[in-house]
Amino acid sequence: MTKAATSMARKRIADLLDDGSFLEIGGHVTARSTDFNMGSAAEPTDGVVTGYGTIGGSLAYIYSQDASVLGGSVGEMHAAKICRLYEMAMKMGAPIIGFIDCAGLRLQEATDALHAFGSFYRCQCDASGVIPQITAVFGSCGGGMALVPSLTDFTFMEKSARIFVNAPNTLDGNSVEKCDTAGAAYQSGQAGSADTGSAEDIFERIRTLISLLPANNEEEAPEADCQDDLNRLCPELSSCGGDGRRMLASLSDEGFVFEIKEAYHPEMVTAFIRLDGMTIGAVANSRVSHDAEGNEVCYEKKLTSGGCEKAARFVRFCDAFEIPVLTLTETTGFKAVKEEESGIARAAAALTRAFAEATVPKVNVITGEANGSAYLTMNSKALGADLVYAWPTASIGMMEPTAAARVMYAGQIDEAADKAAALKEAADRYAQLQSSAESAARRGYVDHIIAPESTRKYLVGAFEMLYTKREDAPARKHSAV
């Protein structure tokens, strides 16, 4: 039995796909280059196993880099095999999954390898929004290879894996000991490049993803049998304390929540849930999360640049694949720290554009304070939300009522004998006239005020009603920003 036949690359494929379903393509391909005595190093597969199989009975194409062959380095034929797989996946309309374990570009093949690598990028770009692309990094993913997972829709990373454009020790003033910028903790929590876990966790998450997503942009997402009561009340919703994850679990069929980029900017939750068996993309503001030890972590009710970028990319994916979008909104503005100012406007604009351009069914539930431009960014009626619900205690306005009262009634408050009482009275008046859910509903910005415990049944009804929605985007090639 050859080294390639027993490699981890093949084992990973077998561990993911349905038993006995894998059929290899290009198993006899070898490198063409003979420079630098490469002819003697040529082996079948050229460092990547490619083929197709099934996951839960659904067709999927898969490539798995083999680090036992030339370090899994990408040469001309290595990249050509992956490009061929992309062509087949596009023709058949099926998702493509890549397992990465790579030493980088094959230096001995120089420009041939470089051109083939560029063709690989092109295939990924052409497939974006047409078929789902999933990558899992099990070893090294450095240099130009680091672009590959970033060009896909979902990326997973084994805890011992490494992703980097420049290795930690090559960064001025840095070292692995000081800050391991290539490690799983940094890439998941700081860079937002991947979700991390063990190999078994990753395989299970990929299988779940395949069960949630359509095979391509012209098919509908698979529907699951719903055993949950469609009219189920959720009395625990009002006591979730702004925890977006708990709220989504309460609303979803049987508590199902599949979160994406959980460790990256956890104040913005992006996840798939199910309502009446339908896959729904959910974006939720969250004031609370819990760490690995179960300790409560609190956040400001503010939008951040990282959170907006994370949500924008998720919404654009959902729109590309006709997956309806739900938002749970509670935000009082944009985070006001120096570090945010360099990117918050661009990131918030990206999220605004993602919601505005999305033509899928869009439903927004305002669960708390929703103030200013940050509220508009979160799938507001102004951006094209099809239905906007609000809880009775929600507030929708320009700014927090007390802050608004200080500006509008400054003279009266200063002259009052009891300034605190005068401020409270003015704030209450402003809230009732301009910031309450009722005042927004009177103006048509909220379609219905609903009790928190009734939210699930309203959402089920809303998405069922919107199931046949058809909306054309403006005639243009694409937006320019």
Stockholm file with secondary structure:
# STOCKHOLM 1.0

chainA/1-481         MTKAATSMARKRIADLLDDGSFLEIGGHVTARSTDFNMGSAAEPTDGVVTGYGTIGGSLAYIYSQDASVLGGSVGEMHAAKICRLYEMAMKMGAPIIGFIDCAGLRLQEATDALHAFGSFYRCQCDASGVIPQITAVFGSCGGGMALVPSLTDFTFMEKSARIFVNAPNTLDGNSVEKCDTAGAAYQSGQAGSADTGSAEDIFERIRTLISLLPANNEEEAPEADCQDDLNRLCPELSSCGGDGRRMLASLSDEGFVFEIKEAYHPEMVTAFIRLDGMTIGAVANSRVSHDAEGNEVCYEKKLTSGGCEKAARFVRFCDAFEIPVLTLTETTGFKAVKEEESGIARAAAALTRAFAEATVPKVNVITGEANGSAYLTMNSKALGADLVYAWPTASIGMMEPTAAARVMYAGQIDEAADKAAALKEAADRYAQLQSSAESAARRGYVDHIIAPESTRKYLVGAFEMLYTKREDAPARKHSAV
#=GR chainA/1-481 SS CCTGGGSHHHHHHHHHSCTTCCEEESTTCCCCCCGGGGGGGCCTTTTEEEEEEEETTEEEEEEEECTTTGGGCBCHHHHHHHHHHHHHHHHHTCCEEEEECCCCBCGGGHHHHHHHHHHHHHHHHHHTTTSCEEEEECSEEEGGGGHHHHTSSEEEEETTCEEESSCGGGSTTCCTTTCCTTSHHHHHHTSCCCEEECHHHHHHHHHHHHHHSCSSTTSCCCCCCCCSCTTCCCTTGGGSTTCHHHHHHHHSGGGCEEEESTTSCTTEEEEEEEETTEEEEEEEECSEEECTTCCEEECCSEECHHHHHHHHHHHHHHHHTTCCEEEEEEECEECCSHHHHTTHHHHHHHHHHHHHHCCSCEEEEEEEEEEHHHHHHTTCGGGTCSEEEECTTCEEESSCHHHHHHHHTHHHHHHCSSHHHHHHHHHHHHIIIIIBHHHHHHTTSSSEECCGGGHHHHHHHHHHHGGGCCCCCCSSSCCCC
#=GC SS_cons         CCTGGGSHHHHHHHHHSCTTCCEEESTTCCCCCCGGGGGGGCCTTTTEEEEEEEETTEEEEEEEECTTTGGGCBCHHHHHHHHHHHHHHHHHTCCEEEEECCCCBCGGGHHHHHHHHHHHHHHHHHHTTTSCEEEEECSEEEGGGGHHHHTSSEEEEETTCEEESSCGGGSTTCCTTTCCTTSHHHHHHTSCCCEEECHHHHHHHHHHHHHHSCSSTTSCCCCCCCCSCTTCCCTTGGGSTTCHHHHHHHHSGGGCEEEESTTSCTTEEEEEEEETTEEEEEEEECSEEECTTCCEEECCSEECHHHHHHHHHHHHHHHHTTCCEEEEEEECEECCSHHHHTTHHHHHHHHHHHHHHCCSCEEEEEEEEEEHHHHHHTTCGGGTCSEEEECTTCEEESSCHHHHHHHHTHHHHHHCSSHHHHHHHHHHHHIIIIIBHHHHHHTTSSSEECCGGGHHHHHHHHHHHGGGCCCCCCSSSCCCC
//
